[in-house]
């Protein structure tokens, strides 16, 4: 993982967008789809998207996504 700040920024931006326009149920569906796709993708395609399939990268993205989603929800409820 060469650029963790880029991964965190991508997750944070996605969390802000998701928090503004979608709800938590759709986030759970998206997460389930990501896990399913990770199991189904053929090996020849995995080499092109292998950066985003690493467990550390997925965890960083999901954690920053959740933080941004909570922040947007908190700001909207005030």
N, CA, C and O atoms as CSV, one atom per row, in Angstrom:
chain,resi,resn,atom,element,x,y,z
A,1,UNK,N,N,0.847,-1.161,0.000
A,1,UNK,CA,C,0.000,0.000,0.000
A,1,UNK,C,C,0.901,1.235,0.000
A,1,UNK,O,O,1.432,1.644,1.033
A,2,UNK,N,N,1.054,1.805,-1.173
A,2,UNK,CA,C,1.982,2.922,-1.326
A,2,UNK,C,C,1.384,4.260,-0.913
A,2,UNK,O,O,2.086,5.104,-0.355
A,3,UNK,N,N,0.114,4.462,-1.174
A,3,UNK,CA,C,-0.505,5.766,-0.916
A,3,UNK,C,C,-1.769,5.595,-0.066
A,3,UNK,O,O,-2.879,5.639,-0.597
A,4,UNK,N,N,-1.610,5.401,1.243
A,4,UNK,CA,C,-2.796,5.180,2.073
A,4,UNK,C,C,-3.695,6.411,2.180
A,4,UNK,O,O,-4.908,6.275,2.347
A,5,UNK,N,N,-3.118,7.605,2.087
A,5,UNK,CA,C,-3.946,8.807,2.180
A,5,UNK,C,C,-4.902,8.908,0.997
A,5,UNK,O,O,-6.008,9.428,1.144
A,6,UNK,N,N,-4.499,8.423,-0.166
A,6,UNK,CA,C,-5.375,8.418,-1.334
A,6,UNK,C,C,-6.556,7.483,-1.103
A,6,UNK,O,O,-7.694,7.828,-1.421
A,7,UNK,N,N,-6.291,6.304,-0.552
A,7,UNK,CA,C,-7.349,5.342,-0.266
A,7,UNK,C,C,-8.313,5.908,0.778
A,7,UNK,O,O,-9.529,5.772,0.640
A,8,UNK,N,N,-7.776,6.537,1.816
A,8,UNK,CA,C,-8.619,7.128,2.850
A,8,UNK,C,C,-9.454,8.259,2.266
A,8,UNK,O,O,-10.632,8.385,2.601
A,9,UNK,N,N,-8.876,9.075,1.410
A,9,UNK,CA,C,-9.601,10.182,0.786
A,9,UNK,C,C,-10.729,9.673,-0.103
A,9,UNK,O,O,-11.831,10.221,-0.085
A,10,UNK,N,N,-10.462,8.637,-0.873
A,10,UNK,CA,C,-11.502,8.058,-1.728
A,10,UNK,C,C,-12.657,7.535,-0.878
A,10,UNK,O,O,-13.824,7.784,-1.183
A,11,UNK,N,N,-12.330,6.817,0.175
A,11,UNK,CA,C,-13.382,6.313,1.064
A,11,UNK,C,C,-14.169,7.424,1.726
A,11,UNK,O,O,-15.389,7.330,1.864
A,12,UNK,N,N,-13.473,8.483,2.139
A,12,UNK,CA,C,-14.136,9.606,2.792
A,12,UNK,C,C,-15.072,10.329,1.832
A,12,UNK,O,O,-16.195,10.675,2.200
A,13,UNK,N,N,-14.621,10.556,0.619
A,13,UNK,CA,C,-15.465,11.214,-0.383
A,13,UNK,C,C,-16.688,10.356,-0.704
A,13,UNK,O,O,-17.802,10.869,-0.808
A,14,UNK,N,N,-16.477,9.055,-0.859
A,14,UNK,CA,C,-17.614,8.162,-1.115
A,14,UNK,C,C,-18.592,8.170,0.058
A,14,UNK,O,O,-19.805,8.133,-0.148
A,15,UNK,N,N,-18.077,8.219,1.277
A,15,UNK,CA,C,-18.947,8.272,2.453
A,15,UNK,C,C,-19.769,9.544,2.508
A,15,UNK,O,O,-20.943,9.504,2.874
A,16,UNK,N,N,-19.176,10.670,2.152
A,16,UNK,CA,C,-19.915,11.941,2.130
A,16,UNK,C,C,-21.020,11.886,1.079
A,16,UNK,O,O,-22.162,12.253,1.355
A,17,UNK,N,N,-20.684,11.433,-0.113
A,17,UNK,CA,C,-21.686,11.342,-1.176
A,17,UNK,C,C,-22.803,10.384,-0.781
A,17,UNK,O,O,-23.983,10.676,-0.969
A,18,UNK,N,N,-22.411,9.228,-0.226
A,18,UNK,CA,C,-23.411,8.235,0.170
A,18,UNK,C,C,-24.293,8.771,1.297
A,18,UNK,O,O,-25.503,8.541,1.304
A,19,UNK,N,N,-23.683,9.491,2.255
A,19,UNK,CA,C,-24.450,10.053,3.363
A,19,UNK,C,C,-25.442,11.115,2.922
A,19,UNK,O,O,-26.496,11.274,3.538
A,20,UNK,N,N,-25.121,11.831,1.882
A,20,UNK,CA,C,-26.021,12.880,1.403
A,20,UNK,C,C,-27.188,12.338,0.587
A,20,UNK,O,O,-28.289,12.886,0.643
A,21,UNK,N,N,-26.960,11.272,-0.168
A,21,UNK,CA,C,-27.965,10.849,-1.129
A,21,UNK,C,C,-28.568,9.468,-0.893
A,21,UNK,O,O,-29.591,9.148,-1.497
A,22,UNK,N,N,-27.973,8.640,-0.038
A,22,UNK,CA,C,-28.469,7.279,0.159
A,22,UNK,C,C,-28.632,6.978,1.642
A,22,UNK,O,O,-28.286,7.800,2.491
A,23,UNK,N,N,-29.166,5.785,1.953
A,23,UNK,CA,C,-29.345,5.401,3.345
A,23,UNK,C,C,-28.447,4.224,3.701
A,23,UNK,O,O,-27.718,3.717,2.849
A,24,UNK,N,N,-28.496,3.790,4.954
A,24,UNK,CA,C,-27.598,2.746,5.451
A,24,UNK,C,C,-27.917,1.378,4.853
A,24,UNK,O,O,-27.020,0.547,4.715
A,25,UNK,N,N,-29.161,1.131,4.500
A,25,UNK,CA,C,-29.522,-0.161,3.916
A,25,UNK,C,C,-28.833,-0.341,2.568
A,25,UNK,O,O,-28.339,-1.424,2.254
A,26,UNK,N,N,-28.804,0.703,1.791
A,26,UNK,CA,C,-28.130,0.609,0.493
A,26,UNK,C,C,-26.620,0.429,0.667
A,26,UNK,O,O,-25.971,-0.182,-0.182
A,27,UNK,N,N,-26.052,0.957,1.768
A,27,UNK,CA,C,-24.636,0.726,2.053
A,27,UNK,C,C,-24.383,-0.747,2.343
A,27,UNK,O,O,-23.398,-1.311,1.867
A,28,UNK,N,N,-25.252,-1.368,3.111
A,28,UNK,CA,C,-25.104,-2.798,3.410
A,28,UNK,C,C,-25.218,-3.634,2.138
A,28,UNK,O,O,-24.482,-4.605,1.967
A,29,UNK,N,N,-26.126,-3.266,1.257
A,29,UNK,CA,C,-26.266,-3.973,-0.022
A,29,UNK,C,C,-25.001,-3.797,-0.860
A,29,UNK,O,O,-24.528,-4.754,-1.473
A,30,UNK,N,N,-24.455,-2.595,-0.891
A,30,UNK,CA,C,-23.214,-2.339,-1.628
A,30,UNK,C,C,-22.063,-3.172,-1.065
A,30,UNK,O,O,-21.284,-3.745,-1.826
A,31,UNK,N,N,-21.954,-3.242,0.246
A,31,UNK,CA,C,-20.899,-4.025,0.877
A,31,UNK,C,C,-21.040,-5.506,0.558
A,31,UNK,O,O,-20.050,-6.186,0.288
A,32,UNK,N,N,-22.247,-5.994,0.588
A,32,UNK,CA,C,-22.499,-7.396,0.248
A,32,UNK,C,C,-22.145,-7.678,-1.208
A,32,UNK,O,O,-21.573,-8.722,-1.522
A,33,UNK,N,N,-22.481,-6.753,-2.089
A,33,UNK,CA,C,-22.133,-6.909,-3.508
A,33,UNK,C,C,-20.624,-6.911,-3.712
A,33,UNK,O,O,-20.109,-7.686,-4.518
A,34,UNK,N,N,-19.909,-6.046,-2.987
A,34,UNK,CA,C,-18.448,-6.012,-3.108
A,34,UNK,C,C,-17.832,-7.343,-2.686
A,34,UNK,O,O,-16.914,-7.838,-3.339
A,35,UNK,N,N,-18.333,-7.919,-1.601
A,35,UNK,CA,C,-17.806,-9.204,-1.145
A,35,UNK,C,C,-18.122,-10.323,-2.127
A,35,UNK,O,O,-17.295,-11.205,-2.357
A,36,UNK,N,N,-19.316,-10.290,-2.706
A,36,UNK,CA,C,-19.705,-11.302,-3.679
A,36,UNK,C,C,-18.870,-11.184,-4.948
A,36,UNK,O,O,-18.403,-12.187,-5.488
A,37,UNK,N,N,-18.688,-9.970,-5.413
A,37,UNK,CA,C,-17.896,-9.756,-6.621
A,37,UNK,C,C,-16.455,-10.193,-6.398
A,37,UNK,O,O,-15.819,-10.733,-7.303
A,38,UNK,N,N,-15.942,-9.961,-5.202
A,38,UNK,CA,C,-14.578,-10.380,-4.884
A,38,UNK,C,C,-14.415,-11.889,-5.014
A,38,UNK,O,O,-13.342,-12.359,-5.392
A,39,UNK,N,N,-15.443,-12.644,-4.713
A,39,UNK,CA,C,-15.379,-14.103,-4.816
A,39,UNK,C,C,-15.600,-14.585,-6.248
A,39,UNK,O,O,-15.104,-15.646,-6.625
A,40,UNK,N,N,-16.335,-13.820,-7.045
A,40,UNK,CA,C,-16.730,-14.267,-8.381
A,40,UNK,C,C,-15.742,-13.858,-9.475
A,40,UNK,O,O,-15.635,-14.553,-10.486
A,41,UNK,N,N,-15.027,-12.761,-9.302
A,41,UNK,CA,C,-14.163,-12.214,-10.358
A,41,UNK,C,C,-13.105,-13.236,-10.778
A,41,UNK,O,O,-12.427,-13.813,-9.928
A,42,UNK,N,N,-12.963,-13.457,-12.075
A,42,UNK,CA,C,-11.909,-14.355,-12.553
A,42,UNK,C,C,-10.513,-13.799,-12.242
A,42,UNK,O,O,-10.335,-12.593,-12.069
A,43,UNK,N,N,-9.547,-14.690,-12.175
A,43,UNK,CA,C,-8.191,-14.290,-11.800
A,43,UNK,C,C,-7.565,-13.323,-12.794
A,43,UNK,O,O,-6.776,-12.466,-12.394
A,44,UNK,N,N,-7.891,-13.433,-14.065
A,44,UNK,CA,C,-7.267,-12.527,-15.036
A,44,UNK,C,C,-7.758,-11.084,-14.868
A,44,UNK,O,O,-7.035,-10.152,-15.219
A,45,UNK,N,N,-8.959,-10.881,-14.344
A,45,UNK,CA,C,-9.442,-9.521,-14.079
A,45,UNK,C,C,-8.953,-9.004,-12.733
A,45,UNK,O,O,-8.844,-7.794,-12.536
A,46,UNK,N,N,-8.655,-9.914,-11.800
A,46,UNK,CA,C,-8.214,-9.482,-10.484
A,46,UNK,C,C,-6.885,-8.748,-10.530
A,46,UNK,O,O,-6.615,-7.901,-9.678
A,47,UNK,N,N,-6.057,-9.059,-11.509
A,47,UNK,CA,C,-4.763,-8.384,-11.552
A,47,UNK,C,C,-4.915,-6.897,-11.868
A,47,UNK,O,O,-4.044,-6.105,-11.509
A,48,UNK,N,N,-5.997,-6.505,-12.530
A,48,UNK,CA,C,-6.209,-5.096,-12.846
A,48,UNK,C,C,-6.773,-4.316,-11.662
A,48,UNK,O,O,-6.519,-3.119,-11.528
A,49,UNK,N,N,-7.520,-4.974,-10.822
A,49,UNK,CA,C,-8.125,-4.287,-9.685
A,49,UNK,C,C,-7.625,-4.831,-8.358
A,49,UNK,O,O,-8.305,-4.714,-7.338
A,50,UNK,N,N,-6.445,-5.423,-8.368
A,50,UNK,CA,C,-5.916,-6.057,-7.169
A,50,UNK,C,C,-5.629,-5.065,-6.049
A,50,UNK,O,O,-5.601,-5.453,-4.880
A,51,UNK,N,N,-5.418,-3.806,-6.377
A,51,UNK,CA,C,-5.145,-2.803,-5.343
A,51,UNK,C,C,-6.345,-2.647,-4.423
A,51,UNK,O,O,-6.182,-2.530,-3.209
A,52,UNK,N,N,-7.552,-2.645,-4.986
A,52,UNK,CA,C,-8.744,-2.428,-4.182
A,52,UNK,C,C,-9.258,-3.693,-3.514
A,52,UNK,O,O,-10.167,-3.622,-2.687
A,53,UNK,N,N,-8.701,-4.845,-3.851
A,53,UNK,CA,C,-9.158,-6.099,-3.271
A,53,UNK,C,C,-8.315,-6.546,-2.088
A,53,UNK,O,O,-8.634,-7.556,-1.460
A,54,UNK,N,N,-7.257,-5.830,-1.770
A,54,UNK,CA,C,-6.435,-6.181,-0.624
A,54,UNK,C,C,-7.206,-5.882,0.659
A,54,UNK,O,O,-7.902,-4.870,0.740
A,55,UNK,N,N,-7.090,-6.748,1.659
A,55,UNK,CA,C,-7.849,-6.551,2.904
A,55,UNK,C,C,-7.546,-5.228,3.600
A,55,UNK,O,O,-8.467,-4.588,4.110
A,56,UNK,N,N,-6.293,-4.800,3.637
A,56,UNK,CA,C,-5.966,-3.537,4.293
A,56,UNK,C,C,-6.612,-2.354,3.586
A,56,UNK,O,O,-7.116,-1.435,4.232
A,57,UNK,N,N,-6.594,-2.382,2.280
A,57,UNK,CA,C,-7.177,-1.285,1.504
A,57,UNK,C,C,-8.686,-1.257,1.691
A,57,UNK,O,O,-9.275,-0.191,1.866
A,58,UNK,N,N,-9.313,-2.430,1.654
A,58,UNK,CA,C,-10.765,-2.489,1.854
A,58,UNK,C,C,-11.138,-2.000,3.245
A,58,UNK,O,O,-12.127,-1.283,3.399
A,59,UNK,N,N,-10.368,-2.373,4.256
A,59,UNK,CA,C,-10.655,-1.930,5.624
A,59,UNK,C,C,-10.509,-0.419,5.765
A,59,UNK,O,O,-11.364,0.233,6.364
A,60,UNK,N,N,-9.432,0.141,5.219
A,60,UNK,CA,C,-9.245,1.586,5.276
A,60,UNK,C,C,-10.365,2.328,4.557
A,60,UNK,O,O,-10.866,3.338,5.051
A,61,UNK,N,N,-10.750,1.832,3.405
A,61,UNK,CA,C,-11.816,2.474,2.645
A,61,UNK,C,C,-13.138,2.408,3.404
A,61,UNK,O,O,-13.859,3.402,3.486
A,62,UNK,N,N,-13.455,1.247,3.954
A,62,UNK,CA,C,-14.718,1.082,4.665
A,62,UNK,C,C,-14.745,1.913,5.939
A,62,UNK,O,O,-15.767,2.522,6.252
A,63,UNK,N,N,-13.639,1.951,6.680
A,63,UNK,CA,C,-13.596,2.747,7.912
A,63,UNK,C,C,-13.750,4.236,7.608
A,63,UNK,O,O,-14.522,4.920,8.280
A,64,UNK,N,N,-13.035,4.747,6.614
A,64,UNK,CA,C,-13.175,6.164,6.277
A,64,UNK,C,C,-14.558,6.459,5.704
A,64,UNK,O,O,-15.097,7.546,5.909
A,65,UNK,N,N,-15.129,5.498,4.989
A,65,UNK,CA,C,-16.478,5.627,4.455
A,65,UNK,C,C,-17.478,5.774,5.599
A,65,UNK,O,O,-18.343,6.650,5.567
A,66,UNK,N,N,-17.356,4.914,6.607
A,66,UNK,CA,C,-18.284,4.944,7.741
A,66,UNK,C,C,-18.134,6.235,8.537
A,66,UNK,O,O,-19.131,6.817,8.965
A,67,UNK,N,N,-16.903,6.687,8.738
A,67,UNK,CA,C,-16.684,7.941,9.464
A,67,UNK,C,C,-17.346,9.109,8.735
A,67,UNK,O,O,-18.022,9.926,9.360
A,68,UNK,N,N,-17.160,9.191,7.439
A,68,UNK,CA,C,-17.769,10.280,6.668
A,68,UNK,C,C,-19.285,10.170,6.686
A,68,UNK,O,O,-19.979,11.182,6.779
A,69,UNK,N,N,-19.807,8.948,6.598
A,69,UNK,CA,C,-21.256,8.744,6.610
A,69,UNK,C,C,-21.844,9.213,7.943
A,69,UNK,O,O,-22.894,9.854,7.966
A,70,UNK,N,N,-21.177,8.897,9.040
A,70,UNK,CA,C,-21.651,9.314,10.364
A,70,UNK,C,C,-21.577,10.827,10.508
A,70,UNK,O,O,-22.490,11.440,11.061
A,71,UNK,N,N,-20.504,11.435,10.019
A,71,UNK,CA,C,-20.368,12.897,10.096
A,71,UNK,C,C,-21.471,13.600,9.320
A,71,UNK,O,O,-22.050,14.572,9.804
A,72,UNK,N,N,-21.760,13.124,8.141
A,72,UNK,CA,C,-22.816,13.740,7.329
A,72,UNK,C,C,-24.166,13.550,8.002
A,72,UNK,O,O,-24.977,14.477,8.025
A,73,UNK,N,N,-24.421,12.377,8.545
A,73,UNK,CA,C,-25.679,12.147,9.243
A,73,UNK,C,C,-25.820,13.021,10.463
A,73,UNK,O,O,-26.916,13.504,10.747
A,74,UNK,N,N,-24.747,13.240,11.191
A,74,UNK,CA,C,-24.762,14.107,12.372
A,74,UNK,C,C,-25.034,15.550,11.985
A,74,UNK,O,O,-25.822,16.236,12.635
A,75,UNK,N,N,-24.383,16.007,10.930
A,75,UNK,CA,C,-24.584,17.386,10.479
A,75,UNK,C,C,-26.008,17.596,9.958
A,75,UNK,O,O,-26.595,18.652,10.194
A,76,UNK,N,N,-26.565,16.622,9.264
A,76,UNK,CA,C,-27.923,16.741,8.725
A,76,UNK,C,C,-28.969,16.751,9.827
A,76,UNK,O,O,-30.026,17.358,9.658
A,77,UNK,N,N,-28.706,16.099,10.945
A,77,UNK,CA,C,-29.687,16.030,12.034
A,77,UNK,C,C,-29.654,17.233,12.948
A,77,UNK,O,O,-30.545,17.372,13.786
A,78,UNK,N,N,-28.676,18.105,12.832
A,78,UNK,CA,C,-28.604,19.278,13.698
A,78,UNK,C,C,-29.498,20.367,13.235
A,78,UNK,O,O,-29.554,21.427,13.859
